């Protein structure tokens, strides 16, 4: 189990108690071994996918200890214990956490409040996640809520509007060139289970056939529907198809693989909504937050090198 970042603080400080400079990467590996993390746990990423969860938590444990004055970073990506840190370890607490660190004035300044501040503040004392984890979780919840709202609106669309939405989404994803010449809606009786086609690229070197099912969430698309679609593709001499539904696919449908060379991609309602968000279809950007970090290379003085 991946430890929370506050649980990492004391073991980190104890590891560097030899007064030597320790490389940050070595610290991460040593602590991963101490906590007996599996390879899978070591590779588990934040929801944003930008960093391993454990690496992120070690980084924040280091930051908080540094802000309290218990360790220092004399060089880039290195750590060394301070005299204050050594003093603490002479009679070490059972755990070093945010509440414990508030006895140090430097840490209070970092948190931007002091012992005399009685106003209510939301802090991480009762939240064991790192700031990135809190931000990622909030972003994920907002995105899931938006996806659910988008899907509920898409289900209420007319079949024609839904087919146009599918074409527009695929164009935004890089298929078909312009909306004008991207796709061809078939939608005629005798279309053999095909709702439309779209060029695979701007030059139209290949054609992708589409099936769009605007079904309620309770109506799952089963294997027979996919077999019918594959049969329709064979009738057109086609080998590529995309089956999009606002509902979901059954287990049998997901496990279905055509015996011929036909390749089909399945997109269910949840994936459809996420793609609409990714490509800003039916939704707009409300605000943008930029997360920045120190550019250590900028602060290298050539005259001192």
GISUL-V871900 format. One record per helix or strand. SS is the DSSP state (2 for helix, 1 for strand). FROM is the first residue (numbers start at 1). LEN is the number of residues. If there is no record, write none. Layout:
ss=SS from=FROM len=LEN
ss=SS from=FROM len=LEN
//
This chain:
ss=2 from=5 len=11
ss=1 from=22 len=2
ss=2 from=24 len=11
ss=2 from=39 len=5
ss=1 from=45 len=1
ss=1 from=52 len=1
ss=2 from=53 len=15
ss=1 from=71 len=2
ss=1 from=78 len=4
ss=2 from=83 len=8
ss=2 from=98 len=4
ss=2 from=105 len=7
ss=2 from=131 len=25
ss=2 from=159 len=14
ss=2 from=179 len=4
ss=1 from=183 len=3
ss=1 from=196 len=4
ss=1 from=207 len=7
ss=1 from=221 len=1
ss=2 from=223 len=13
ss=1 from=240 len=6
ss=1 from=249 len=1
ss=2 from=251 len=5
ss=1 from=263 len=5
ss=2 from=269 len=10
ss=2 from=296 len=4
ss=2 from=302 len=3
//
